Amino acid sequence: MTRARLRMLLTAAGLLCGQMTLAQEATEAPTFLGAYTWTQATWQYVEGDDGTYSVERGDFVGGRVVGGLGFGRFGAELRVDVAGLQGDFDSGTPETYATLETYAALHFVALSREGLQLGPFVAAGSVASKVSEGGIGLDFVGVGVRVAGHGAEFHAAIGKHDYLPLGGWRLSLSGHLPLTGPLYAVGDIVSGADGFARVGLAVKLK
């Protein structure tokens, strides 16, 4: 074997190993910690005196702390959101909180390509608000599909939303998308006659 051919083989082997390493890293669930402040517009179906539901809008501000821990292809995520009506909310005054939400999820990276990860997840959480009965409880369980990459993450799920007036199983979609610098677009939507939609902007603090 000539030196030229040996050099070509070694170069090709090096490139192959590099590609395999990149592919292996791409399939690993991320470890991260982030804190955000955000403002959101919310459209919520609200029950009237006649028992029918109509859409009402509210403007909220608040904060979010979210962290993730990766174990190879498996990942765990914990998120805490707090929000209040715009103009009334003070992070140091719990009496001004309109909602407090906690969310935990386990996910698996089944497929990774070009910086995007795709896989299933299971999640559970609780939601408390000033109109909640019985305080904080296990108000949500669900399963779905997670898509993440390039700073964005989206969850499409079917879950049991017992914190809503009518309860029951719903379809939902949530996510955050980087815009520029520390600025993100955030939002989620839950189906149903008493469902809701929220869209807004978040600023990453850490």
N, C-alpha and C positions, 0 to 999 in steps of 0.2 A: 504494500500500500504506500503510495507516495505521500510526501509531507502535505501537499496541497489538499489531497482527499481527506487526510486525517484531520487537517485544520477545519475543513468544511463540516465533517462529521461532529467534531467537538463543538463548533459554533451552533449547528442545528440542535444538538443535545442541550446546549445551554439555553437556547431560545425556548425549547420545549419545556424544560424545567421551570423557566421563568413564567411561562404561561400557566403551567400547572399550579405554581405558587400563587399567582394572581387569582386563579379560579378558586383555590382553596380559601384564600382570604375573603373573597366575595361571598362565600356561602356562610360565613360566620355571623351570628347575630351580634348586633352592636352593643357596646357598653357606653353609657352616656349619662349626663346629668344636665338639666336645663331649667332655667327660671324665666318666666315671661310676665309682662303686663299686657293687658289687652282690652279692647273695646269691641262690643258686639251689638248688632241689631238682632232682636229676636221676634219672630212671628209665632205666636202660640194660639192654639185653639182653646177658647175659654167658654165654659158653660154659662149660659144665660138663665134668667129666671124661668123661662119657658122650657128648659131642658135641652135646648139646641145649642150647638157650639158655633161660635163665630171667631174670626181671626182678630187678634189684638197685637199691636207692636209695642215692644219695650226696648229701651236702650240701656245696656249694662256695661259696667267696667269691672275689672277684677284682675286676678293673678292666677298663675299656674306654675306648679313645680312638677317636673316629670323626670323620671330616671329609668334607665334600663340596664340590665346585666346579661351578658352573653355567655353561654356555655356551649361553644361549638355552634352547631346548627340550631340549638334551642336558645330562646331568650325569654326574659321576664321583664315586665314593665309595670311601673306604679305611677299613678298620676293623681294629683289633688288640685281641684279648681275651687276658687271662691269668687263670688261675684255679688254686686249690689247695683241698685239703680244709679244711673249717671246723675251726679249732683249730690247724692246722699252717701255714697260708698266711702268708707275710711278703713284701710287695711288694719289699723290698730284698734278699731272699735267693732267688735263682733256684732253688736246690735244693729249695725248697718248692713250686715250680710243678708242678701236675699236668698242665695243658694250656696250650698256646700256639697261638692261632689267628689267622691273617691272612686278610683277605677284601677283594677289590677288585671293583667292579662299574661298568658303564656302563649308563645308562638314558636313555630318551626319554619326554618328556611328550607323549603322543598326545592326551589329552583332559583338560580341566579344567572343573570345575563346582562352584560353591558351596564353594570352598576346598579341594576334593579333586583330586588329580592321579592319572591312570591311564596306564600305559604299560608297554612291554616292557623287560626288562633282560637283560644277559649278565653272568656273574660267574665268578670263579676264586679259589681260595684254597688254603691249606695248613693242616694240623692236625698238631701234634706233641704227644705225651704220653709218659709214662714207659713205656708199653707199646708205643710205636710202634717199628717196625723201619725202619732206614735214615734216621732223623732227619727233618728237615723237607723236604717235597717238594710238588709240585703235586698235591694230593690231591683237589681238587674243581673241577669245571667244571659250569656249568648255565645254563639260560635260564628265564625266567618272567615274571610280571606283578608290577608294583609299584603299590601304592596308598598314597598319602601325603596328609596334610593335617591341620591343626589340631593339630600337634605329634606326630601318630602316623604310623607307617609300617609296612607289612606287605609281605612278599615271599612269593609262592607260586611254587614252582619245580619243575622236573624236572632232576636233575643226577646226575653220576657221583661217588659217594662212595667213593673208593679207600682212605680212611683207616679205614673200618669193616672188620671181619674178613672179611665176605663180599663187600665191594666192590659194584660194579654201579650201575645206575641206580635212583634213588629219587625219590619225591615228598617235598617238604618245605614247611613253612610256618614263617615266623619274623616277629617283629614287636616293636614297643614301643609302649606306650600311656600317655600322661600321665594321672596320677591327681590329684595336688594339689601345687602348688608344684614343688619339684625332684624329686618322687617319681614313678617310672615303673614300670609292670608290663612285664616282658620275658619272652620265651620263644621256644622253637622246638621243632619236632618233625620227625623224619625217619622215614619208613616203612621196613619191612623186618624180617626175623627177628632182625637184630642192630641195629636202629634204637634211637632214644632220644627222650626228651621232657624238656625243661627248662622250668621256670617259676620266676619269682622277682621280686624288687624291686630297682630301681636308683635311686641318688640322683645327680642331676646336679651335678657340681662346678663346671662352667664352661659 
